[in-house]
Amino acid sequence: MKSLPAPSSHLQFTGTILNDWFNVALALLPNGTITGALLNQTHLITNYDTFDFGDGPSADFTAIAMTLDGTLYAIFNDTVVEYDVMFFPDGTVHFNYTGVIF
């Protein structure tokens, strides 16, 4: 990931396996936005300054976590929101908003 701020209690990381070859790593920045990177087993493929979050919130997150099956959970306005991660052959990563789960 490029241009990360200095380490702080407000900087969080998570990631998941997209398929047999690709992984995505995410960083929650102090301003509540998410940046990330697509990697394979040996090197960085691309950096993402932003992501497509579909119809769901795309900023003002206060915490993030991912599961190994490609689900992103985020705290937004004191609720837990859920996204399914979609990975396309062209290297595009999209987060499909599932909804508020708590």
Disulfide bonds with the S-S distance in Angstrom:
none
